[in-house]
Amino acid sequence: MTMIPTRWRTLVHDQLESAQRRAQQAERHLADDDGGRALQEAYPAVVAGATIRVWIESPPWQHVMTPEAMHRRVQENLPSLFAALAGMDVQQVLTSPWRTTDARKYVVEARGFIDATAELTAPWLAQK
């Protein structure tokens, strides 16, 4: 396992916390019958999770990646429903009205993805 510099450990921890908070907020928006806002919270949560996964696969303090390569790798790490959204005009998708029933599957996928990312990240963050 690669030793993580403190700066990056903190950044990964903060990104994961933010993703978990957004996933919880997305679930609250579903409970409030607001599918559009739920998706607006879920999408950046998943992007944060995918970014963390890229960092784990290719530690940025060891391998410099161009912004284009990073963007491509993050998109490759998105779960299936969000990968499909990433191929569209994301701004338009996220500002369009979404029924709660339609957004629910995205929020469920986001929650599962973030939880799996947390499990994947735990041993990495536990390093001293």
Secondary structure, DSSP 8 states (H G I E B T S, - for coil): -----HHHHHHHHHHHHHHHHHHHHHHHHHHTT-HHHHHHHHHHHHHHHHHHHHHHHS-TTTS---HHHHHHHHHHHS-HHHHHHHTS-HHHHHHS---HHHHHHHHHHHHHHHHHHHHHHHHHHT--
